[in-house]
Amino acid sequence: MFTKADIGLKNGNTTDIFVALDRNLYKGVATSTSGELKGGLSGGYILTDDPNLKRDVAKKYEMTVFPETKGTFVVDLKGTFKAMAAGKKCLKH
C-alpha cells in the first residue's frame, strides 16, 4: 500500500500494521520498499497469513490503513477484483 502522506515508514524497515475493510480488522507486517519511490510516495507491502484478507480486498471498495508509525490513510479498491482475477489467469499460463 502506498500513499503520498508521510507514514513514518523508513526504507528497509518493517512494522506492524492494521487494515480495516468494513468491520473486519486485520493485522500484518508492513515491509517498506528499498530505495526512493517516485512521485513522493511512501509505503510498502503488507504481509499477513489471514486468508480472509484476500477475499475482503477483492470484494470491498475501500480499505483504511493504520500504520503503527503514523498517518492513517484510505485506499480505493475499485477494480481490485478484476485485477486479481486477471493476475490469477495470467499465472495459470
Short mmCIF file of the C-alpha atoms (twelve columns), coordinates in Angstrom:
data_MODEL
# 
_entry.id   MODEL 
# 
loop_
_atom_site.group_PDB 
_atom_site.id 
_atom_site.type_symbol 
_atom_site.label_atom_id 
_atom_site.label_alt_id 
_atom_site.label_comp_id 
_atom_site.label_asym_id 
_atom_site.label_seq_id 
_atom_site.Cartn_x 
_atom_site.Cartn_y 
_atom_site.Cartn_z 
_atom_site.pdbx_PDB_model_num 
ATOM 1  C CA . MET A 1  0.000   0.000   0.000   1 
ATOM 2  C CA . PHE A 2  1.347   3.373   -0.968  1 
ATOM 3  C CA . THR A 3  0.372   6.932   -0.117  1 
ATOM 4  C CA . LYS A 4  1.674   10.463  -0.591  1 
ATOM 5  C CA . ALA A 5  1.309   11.033  3.168   1 
ATOM 6  C CA . ASP A 6  4.366   10.620  5.387   1 
ATOM 7  C CA . ILE A 7  3.566   7.490   7.391   1 
ATOM 8  C CA . GLY A 8  6.978   7.289   9.044   1 
ATOM 9  C CA . LEU A 9  7.985   4.001   7.419   1 
ATOM 10 C CA . LYS A 10 11.706  4.091   6.667   1 
ATOM 11 C CA . ASN A 11 13.393  2.271   3.766   1 
ATOM 12 C CA . GLY A 12 14.131  -1.359  4.539   1 
ATOM 13 C CA . ASN A 13 12.239  -1.397  7.856   1 
ATOM 14 C CA . THR A 14 9.273   -3.474  8.964   1 
ATOM 15 C CA . THR A 15 6.476   -2.508  11.364  1 
ATOM 16 C CA . ASP A 16 3.131   -3.874  12.461  1 
ATOM 17 C CA . ILE A 17 0.196   -2.500  10.511  1 
ATOM 18 C CA . PHE A 18 -3.566  -2.784  10.721  1 
ATOM 19 C CA . VAL A 19 -6.079  -2.536  7.888   1 
ATOM 20 C CA . ALA A 20 -9.863  -2.260  8.128   1 
ATOM 21 C CA . LEU A 21 -12.223 -3.438  5.409   1 
ATOM 22 C CA . ASP A 22 -15.746 -2.534  6.512   1 
ATOM 23 C CA . ARG A 23 -15.965 -4.011  10.022  1 
ATOM 24 C CA . ASN A 24 -13.142 -6.518  9.589   1 
ATOM 25 C CA . LEU A 25 -9.779  -5.568  11.118  1 
ATOM 26 C CA . TYR A 26 -6.585  -7.338  10.046  1 
ATOM 27 C CA . LYS A 27 -3.067  -7.194  11.431  1 
ATOM 28 C CA . GLY A 28 0.013   -7.730  9.304   1 
ATOM 29 C CA . VAL A 29 3.594   -6.639  8.878   1 
ATOM 30 C CA . ALA A 30 4.435   -3.720  6.592   1 
ATOM 31 C CA . THR A 31 7.778   -4.030  4.853   1 
ATOM 32 C CA . SER A 32 8.978   -0.850  3.193   1 
ATOM 33 C CA . THR A 33 10.431  -0.854  -0.277  1 
ATOM 34 C CA . SER A 34 14.111  -0.195  -0.654  1 
ATOM 35 C CA . GLY A 35 15.264  2.896   -2.460  1 
ATOM 36 C CA . GLU A 36 13.472  6.127   -3.303  1 
ATOM 37 C CA . LEU A 37 9.877   5.946   -4.569  1 
ATOM 38 C CA . LYS A 38 8.774   8.214   -7.422  1 
ATOM 39 C CA . GLY A 39 6.042   10.805  -7.089  1 
ATOM 40 C CA . GLY A 40 6.525   11.452  -3.392  1 
ATOM 41 C CA . LEU A 41 5.033   8.095   -2.407  1 
ATOM 42 C CA . SER A 42 5.829   6.183   0.769   1 
ATOM 43 C CA . GLY A 43 4.695   2.767   1.881   1 
ATOM 44 C CA . GLY A 44 5.412   -0.870  1.328   1 
ATOM 45 C CA . TYR A 45 3.996   -4.357  1.267   1 
ATOM 46 C CA . ILE A 46 1.644   -5.820  3.841   1 
ATOM 47 C CA . LEU A 47 2.316   -9.454  4.707   1 
ATOM 48 C CA . THR A 48 -0.296  -11.498 6.554   1 
ATOM 49 C CA . ASP A 49 -1.316  -15.125 6.858   1 
ATOM 50 C CA . ASP A 50 -5.054  -14.399 7.209   1 
ATOM 51 C CA . PRO A 51 -6.927  -15.975 4.238   1 
ATOM 52 C CA . ASN A 52 -9.935  -13.686 4.773   1 
ATOM 53 C CA . LEU A 53 -7.868  -10.598 3.892   1 
ATOM 54 C CA . LYS A 54 -7.552  -11.664 0.245   1 
ATOM 55 C CA . ARG A 55 -11.312 -12.181 -0.006  1 
ATOM 56 C CA . ASP A 56 -12.076 -8.826  1.599   1 
ATOM 57 C CA . VAL A 57 -9.579  -6.924  -0.571  1 
ATOM 58 C CA . ALA A 58 -11.246 -8.445  -3.652  1 
ATOM 59 C CA . LYS A 59 -14.821 -7.755  -2.530  1 
ATOM 60 C CA . LYS A 60 -14.705 -4.468  -0.627  1 
ATOM 61 C CA . TYR A 61 -14.469 -0.966  -2.072  1 
ATOM 62 C CA . GLU A 62 -12.307 0.833   0.463   1 
ATOM 63 C CA . MET A 63 -9.538  -0.108  2.870   1 
ATOM 64 C CA . THR A 64 -8.390  2.025   5.785   1 
ATOM 65 C CA . VAL A 65 -4.724  1.533   6.673   1 
ATOM 66 C CA . PHE A 66 -3.447  2.183   10.203  1 
ATOM 67 C CA . PRO A 67 0.367   2.116   10.286  1 
ATOM 68 C CA . GLU A 68 1.858   1.660   13.746  1 
ATOM 69 C CA . THR A 69 4.120   4.600   12.935  1 
ATOM 70 C CA . LYS A 70 1.737   7.433   11.916  1 
ATOM 71 C CA . GLY A 71 -0.559  8.633   9.143   1 
ATOM 72 C CA . THR A 72 -3.790  6.648   8.720   1 
ATOM 73 C CA . PHE A 73 -4.901  6.644   5.069   1 
ATOM 74 C CA . VAL A 74 -7.643  5.195   2.854   1 
ATOM 75 C CA . VAL A 75 -7.062  3.087   -0.276  1 
ATOM 76 C CA . ASP A 76 -9.687  2.965   -3.051  1 
ATOM 77 C CA . LEU A 77 -10.101 -0.689  -4.060  1 
ATOM 78 C CA . LYS A 78 -12.148 -0.044  -7.213  1 
ATOM 79 C CA . GLY A 79 -11.118 -2.563  -9.876  1 
ATOM 80 C CA . THR A 80 -9.213  -4.799  -7.446  1 
ATOM 81 C CA . PHE A 81 -11.413 -7.866  -8.031  1 
ATOM 82 C CA . LYS A 82 -10.895 -7.704  -11.813 1 
ATOM 83 C CA . ALA A 83 -7.156  -7.116  -11.388 1 
ATOM 84 C CA . MET A 84 -6.808  -10.102 -9.053  1 
ATOM 85 C CA . ALA A 85 -8.775  -12.300 -11.479 1 
ATOM 86 C CA . ALA A 86 -6.556  -11.207 -14.388 1 
ATOM 87 C CA . GLY A 87 -3.422  -11.920 -12.340 1 
ATOM 88 C CA . LYS A 88 -4.694  -15.366 -11.396 1 
ATOM 89 C CA . LYS A 89 -5.462  -16.123 -15.065 1 
ATOM 90 C CA . CYS A 90 -2.009  -14.902 -16.118 1 
ATOM 91 C CA . LEU A 91 -0.281  -17.117 -13.536 1 
ATOM 92 C CA . LYS A 92 -2.067  -20.199 -14.913 1 
ATOM 93 C CA . HIS A 93 -0.374  -19.781 -18.309 1 
# 
